[in-house]
Amino acid sequence: MLIDSNKIAKHNEDLIKSHKNKLVFTASEIAETESIIKKLIDFQIAIPSWALGTGGTRFGRFPGGGEPRSLEEKIEDVGLLHALNKASGAISLHIPWDIPTDRNAIKALAAQHGLKFDAVNSNTFQNQADQEHSYKFGSLQNVNKAVRKQAIAHNIEVIQQGIELGSTALTVWLADGSCFPGQLNFRKAYQNTLESLEEIYAALPANWKLYLEYKCAEPNFYSTTVADWGQSYSYVKKLGDKALTLVDLGHHLPNANIEQIVSLLLMEEKLGGFHFNDSKYGDDDLTAGALKPYQLFLIFNELVEGMDARGMNHATDLGWMIDASHNVKDPMEDLLQSVEAIMVAYAQALSVDRKALEIAQEENDVVKAQEILQNAFRTDVRALVAEARLRSGAALNPVGLYRDLAVRKGLIAERGLKTVATGL
């Protein structure tokens, strides 16, 4: 399904007067708005192929209809999102859920929609129909060398798939761990995992990166072999310069100071990128910024400060991707909301008066420092985000236009009411 550019133009025409009024007011409140808008135009957030279908819980799944039945349809859906916001210009594939049957055709389809291929993701947390050994007791950590070899071979295969598509990064998330005390030897599990990762790392092309994700719990609730940022950092530090830590915002124990984690990983040159979502209790995989928008802003505040201190390119030097599960929402609407929340938090962080904040910090003026950050957070920057979309040819109100065009209804008519997205 394609969205006619004329429909986007008509949508914008109806909203342009109100938007321009808001933009003038915002520009009077924030300095260097042009610089912020240009950075917003460049900033792209990858959409994961598995997020285009309805999510679920351990107890049930309630698909909403019109879900993508193939990799081709997933690319079309991301292309639709990108047409609406011009900030979703990449797709992240999960192998083996998304193995292309015709790579050239898939690359051509992605190019048609203005999409690039972001990091490719391996899967050793599920048994696949044709695999010889089970991952029930872990993959890269497994006490059985044959299981480890199988998992290593899979990751190398994922790298090869990514090379063909033009990706330049591999994301590794492991479900490895234990459910009960005494089930495994922690040190041996660590060493097995490190040796397995070393073989995978050796297979990386020169221009590739390996992102090692972490998770405090689930599916194993006694121990996780890569449980937190420190454990991930321990691995990637040993592996080499191309290995980096990936931060998933839901993969932390309650009340973890994620912004401090981000700052330290940036300082150590070991921050690889992000999986954006939000949570209240644990790995809830909710819409980014839906529950903790101030925390999202504080994370971006550290990102902007830390990346600028190192002279990094905001748009390209880290990996930016959404990782969420849409249990009760239309997945496409949820993704549009997540991208908007991320762009707003980024714009707010760009508007922080860095010089004034640094002076306040150096003078131990706690009140002034708080005022500077909260003033930036409480300033409405949505007009800047909308202006970046407008200049890029996207919709001023992506969710509004999505609903006005009855996109989900059209997808159901095209694909059926009972379709289930592949890989879920």
Summary of the structure (lengths in Angstrom):
residues: 424
radius of gyration: 21.7
end to end distance: 21.8
largest distance: 66.4
contacts: 1438
relative contact order: 0.17
helix: 49%
strand: 10%
